[in-house]
Amino acid sequence: MPYIDPSFANIDDKALSVAFTHWLYGDANGNPSSWDKPELWPNGPRVKYIKRRLTAVIASGGADDEQITNLWGGKNAIIFSRSATVRLTAAPAGAALRIPNEHAEYVTFKQLSDDGQFNVEENPISAIFGTIPGQPIVLDPPEMWWGNATKTYTIGNDISASVTVHLTWMAAVLDIAR
């Protein structure tokens, strides 16, 4: 039986557990010492779950915020959750405090891969990331992201107030202690 990293051992679908293990351990950038030697994988690095966050502050009527990045530093990653929080940067005078994401349907999100293909066409951010920060109502299935791919994230503001947007992803990556 092929090696399955302990982080994926509790997944019912063993083929998926093997695929996740191979995705991370078989990546030359993420596992430079033994990517092509599966017999060494049980002795090598381990999977670590980490979070990455992008923040955008967009003024009322301001230009869209565009960020181009590789969130995982060139390593293959498996995205297990994503969330977005939208807050008014400054509450209008005399206005009551707002709950997070009350205005999320007015903030747009678009994700473009470095090959020019849309991963996410422009939509309200609440439709992409859910409505409860950190706890989407329906968890997305895990998604394997190729380590060398950069993505362009474009966040737009369609309301008449400045907003602060936090986008957070949690992913499994291989920790090679560098």
C-alpha positions as CSV (number, residue, x, y, z in Angstrom):
1,M,0.0,0.0,0.0
2,P,1.4,3.5,-0.8
3,Y,2.3,5.8,2.0
4,I,-0.4,8.0,3.4
5,D,0.6,10.9,5.6
6,P,-1.0,10.7,9.1
7,S,-2.8,14.0,8.5
8,F,-4.9,12.3,5.7
9,A,-5.3,8.9,7.3
10,N,-8.8,9.6,8.6
11,I,-10.2,10.4,5.2
12,D,-12.7,7.7,4.2
13,D,-11.7,7.6,0.6
14,K,-8.2,6.0,0.7
15,A,-7.5,7.0,-3.0
16,L,-8.0,10.6,-2.0
17,S,-5.7,10.2,1.0
18,V,-3.0,8.8,-1.4
19,A,-3.6,11.6,-3.9
20,F,-3.2,14.3,-1.2
21,T,0.0,12.6,0.1
22,H,1.4,12.4,-3.4
23,W,0.4,16.0,-4.3
24,L,2.5,17.3,-1.4
25,Y,5.4,14.8,-1.1
26,G,5.8,14.4,-4.9
27,D,6.3,18.1,-5.4
28,A,10.0,18.9,-6.1
29,N,9.7,22.5,-4.8
30,G,7.9,21.5,-1.6
31,N,10.0,18.4,-0.9
32,P,13.4,18.9,-2.6
33,S,15.2,16.1,-0.8
34,S,12.9,13.1,-1.5
35,W,10.1,14.2,-4.0
36,D,11.1,11.3,-6.3
37,K,11.7,8.7,-3.5
38,P,8.4,7.6,-2.1
39,E,10.1,5.0,0.1
40,L,11.7,8.0,2.1
41,W,8.4,9.9,2.6
42,P,7.5,8.2,5.9
43,N,10.9,9.5,7.3
44,G,10.8,12.9,5.7
45,P,8.9,16.2,6.4
46,R,5.4,16.3,7.7
47,V,2.2,18.0,6.7
48,K,1.4,21.3,8.4
49,Y,-1.8,23.3,8.3
50,I,-1.3,27.0,7.9
51,K,-3.4,30.1,7.3
52,R,-2.6,32.9,4.9
53,R,-4.5,36.2,4.9
54,L,-4.8,39.0,2.4
55,T,-6.2,42.3,3.5
56,A,-7.6,45.1,1.3
57,V,-8.9,48.5,2.3
58,I,-11.0,50.0,-0.5
59,A,-12.3,53.6,-0.3
60,S,-15.9,54.5,-1.3
61,G,-15.8,54.8,-5.0
62,G,-12.1,53.7,-5.0
63,A,-10.4,51.6,-7.5
64,D,-10.5,47.8,-7.1
65,D,-7.8,46.3,-5.0
66,E,-5.6,43.9,-7.0
67,Q,-3.0,41.6,-5.5
68,I,-0.8,39.2,-7.3
69,T,0.7,36.5,-5.2
70,N,1.6,32.9,-4.6
71,L,0.2,32.3,-1.1
72,W,2.1,29.1,-0.5
73,G,5.6,30.2,-1.5
74,G,6.0,27.9,-4.5
75,K,4.9,24.7,-2.7
76,N,1.9,22.6,-3.7
77,A,-1.0,23.1,-1.2
78,I,-4.4,21.6,-0.5
79,I,-6.9,24.3,0.4
80,F,-9.3,23.0,3.2
81,S,-11.1,26.2,4.0
82,R,-11.5,29.8,3.0
83,S,-13.3,32.7,4.6
84,A,-13.9,36.4,4.0
85,T,-14.7,39.2,6.5
86,V,-16.1,42.5,5.3
87,R,-16.4,45.5,7.7
88,L,-16.9,49.1,7.2
89,T,-13.5,50.8,7.7
90,A,-15.2,53.6,9.6
91,A,-18.8,53.6,10.7
92,P,-20.8,56.5,9.3
93,A,-21.4,59.2,11.9
94,G,-24.3,58.3,14.2
95,A,-24.6,54.8,12.7
96,A,-24.9,51.7,14.9
97,L,-22.1,49.2,14.9
98,R,-22.5,46.7,12.1
99,I,-22.0,43.0,12.3
100,P,-19.3,41.4,10.2
101,N,-20.3,40.7,6.6
102,E,-23.5,42.7,6.7
103,H,-22.2,44.4,3.5
104,A,-20.5,41.4,2.0
105,E,-22.9,41.2,-0.9
106,Y,-21.7,44.6,-2.1
107,V,-18.1,43.6,-2.2
108,T,-17.0,41.7,-5.3
109,F,-14.2,39.1,-5.7
110,K,-12.5,37.7,-8.8
111,Q,-9.6,35.2,-9.0
112,L,-7.4,34.8,-12.1
113,S,-4.6,32.2,-12.6
114,D,-1.3,33.2,-14.1
115,D,-2.3,31.3,-17.2
116,G,-5.1,33.8,-17.8
117,Q,-7.9,31.5,-16.8
118,F,-10.6,32.6,-14.3
119,N,-10.7,30.4,-11.2
120,V,-13.5,32.5,-9.9
121,E,-15.5,34.9,-12.1
122,E,-16.5,38.2,-10.5
123,N,-19.2,37.6,-8.0
124,P,-20.3,39.0,-4.6
125,I,-17.7,37.9,-2.1
126,S,-20.4,36.3,0.1
127,A,-21.2,33.9,-2.8
128,I,-17.6,32.7,-2.9
129,F,-16.5,32.6,0.7
130,G,-19.7,32.1,2.6
131,T,-21.5,34.4,5.0
132,I,-20.0,33.5,8.4
133,P,-16.4,34.4,8.9
134,G,-14.3,31.3,9.5
135,Q,-17.3,29.0,9.4
136,P,-18.9,28.7,6.0
137,I,-22.2,27.0,6.1
138,V,-21.1,24.4,3.6
139,L,-17.4,23.5,3.5
140,D,-15.9,23.4,0.1
141,P,-14.3,20.2,-1.0
142,P,-10.5,20.3,-0.6
143,E,-8.8,21.9,-3.6
144,M,-5.3,21.1,-4.8
145,W,-3.3,24.2,-5.8
146,W,-0.2,23.9,-7.9
147,G,2.7,25.5,-6.1
148,N,4.2,27.5,-8.9
149,A,1.0,29.2,-9.9
150,T,0.5,32.8,-9.0
151,K,-3.0,34.1,-8.7
152,T,-4.5,37.6,-9.1
153,Y,-7.1,38.5,-6.6
154,T,-9.3,41.5,-7.4
155,I,-11.6,42.9,-4.7
156,G,-14.2,45.6,-5.6
157,N,-16.3,47.9,-3.5
158,D,-19.8,48.8,-4.7
159,I,-21.1,50.6,-1.6
160,S,-20.8,54.2,-0.6
161,A,-18.4,53.5,2.3
162,S,-14.8,52.5,2.8
163,V,-14.5,48.8,3.6
164,T,-11.8,46.5,5.0
165,V,-11.8,43.0,3.6
166,H,-9.8,40.1,5.1
167,L,-9.5,36.9,3.0
168,T,-8.2,33.8,4.7
169,W,-7.3,30.4,3.4
170,M,-6.2,27.4,5.4
171,A,-4.2,24.8,3.6
172,A,-2.1,21.7,4.2
173,V,1.5,22.2,3.0
174,L,4.7,20.2,3.5
175,D,6.9,21.6,6.3
176,I,10.5,21.2,5.3
177,A,11.7,23.4,8.1
178,R,13.3,26.1,5.9
